[in-house]
């Protein structure tokens, strides 16, 4: 692997995972503090009730009946206020605690999406979209649940358990010690079992990601699936992924079943210890019968937090596994980054215009460029190419020869492995990526339209463009009349990936984007391949007008579209093997002449 190249997902230390997770609480510190305060009130109220009952049974209810009856109204009011406060705290914890978790989830999703936008093509070459979607949606839901319930449950459970045992120690130390030992054994077993289960949670996430990947792949290619009548094949593939996921879930649930069964045994042990041990101490005269009832109440109070704490370890494992995968993506460094001394291309051109008045800009030069997608097999093998500023150079040659790769290096979708690629004498690696890509317009063979209206898709070339500018771009791309004939005109919904439009219509909308963007350098990758002959002639004329005064690289298999190019470069086996005008290359009788005879029989 070359230095600076992205790794799939670098490992992250546990301390880094915890530190990064805690950092997402910072904007919501006030909410977290209030949430924990309400949790404290909740725990105190629950712990107070057995003590209140103990006071009533041992002291107050021994008073004369008239005193008791006279005080019942006040007691009812006090208990009502206490539980009203508890209800308000419960509402805050349930509502605003979840809101805090949802906001943290949104922050994490924003960070992950921004990271996906930063990552370069090499990452997407290696990773499936469905898997990335799983990390963006499924994993983050588990993380948000942990973000909300984690601190709150941990705080309440610790308060209730610690408070219960502290109060029980005041009643009877020996019996409480016996219960404490049983509780510690129960908790230790639970944590050990949940720790062992962490690999199952990670495997569940991977299998869920596989299902998302399979779903995205099948639905994205549904037209191909139906054209081959392969619905059954896709169902079979999905069933296979689905069964693998079910297998891991079954393993998880079997594990969970045995886990909770053992916990039930521990709870039974606690009640048995209370009755048997309590009976012994009552017989010895060291424990009152009423205190034994208090013990039973406190077991109900702290057993629930113990179970909750045990369940929290499961929730923690899920959230931790998801957040670790989240962090691994955030830790991936894009292999395309701005150099420390990177400059804006417009700034460079302003300096050049001041040095040489009237000098054209946009000269492109490839010097000994080598490139490999996998670090082992070179697609470009010392390619040399000079494109004078303002000229149009066409790239032709066999499929896989390196034409598209040559053009992909110019906007730095990938970086050269060796050699250099420059614009106006400035290595593209010294130009800011955003500035470089603003200066280059690309129309690809595989047109992608976003889910929205025609206007929105054309305006994607320059989001701040006015309606008149959008219309003008559509006119230049020979698509305006078609749009006006539609019922909703420019507000027509194009469907997912432009499904409601023909291939030629989508291509012309993509060309309109470039007219609107108005870049100084153009890359046309089979830009008219989806058009009929009449539309091709009209759009070709528009592209020629657009190319005038701009540096243009054209990839073409239909040689009729490039006869007017200033020069033609034949790219074969990662090198430029022929270079010249259409007439010159025909006269030389080389590879280009052979392709021309194959297409036109001349």
Secondary structure by P-SEA (a helix, b strand, c coil): ccccccccbbbbcaaaaaaaaaaaacccaaaaaaaaaaaaaaaaaaaaaaaaaaaaacccccccaaaaaaaaaaaaaaaaaaaaaaaaaaaaaaaaaaaaaaaaaaaaaaaaaaaaaaccaaaaacccaaaaaaaacaaaaaaaaaaacaaaaaaaaaaaaaaaaaaaaaccaaaaaaaaaaaaaaaaaaaaaaaaaaaaaaaaaaaaaaaaaaaaaaaaaaaaaaaacaaaaaaaaaaaaaaaaaaaaaaaaaaaaaaaaaaaaaaaaaaaaaaaaaaaaaaaccccaaaaaaaaaaaaaaaaaaaaaaaaaaaaaaaaaaaaaaaaaaacccccccccbbbbaaaaaaaaaaaccccccbbbbbcbbbbbcccccccccbbbbbbcccbbbbbbbcccccaaaaaaaaacccccccccccccccccccccaaaaaaaccccccccccccccaaaaaacccccccaaaaaaaaaaaccaaaaaacccccccccccccccccaaaaaaaaaaaaaaacccbbbbccccccccaaaaaaaaaaaaaaaccbbbbbbcccccccccccbbbbbccccccccccaaaaaaaccaaaaaaaaaccc
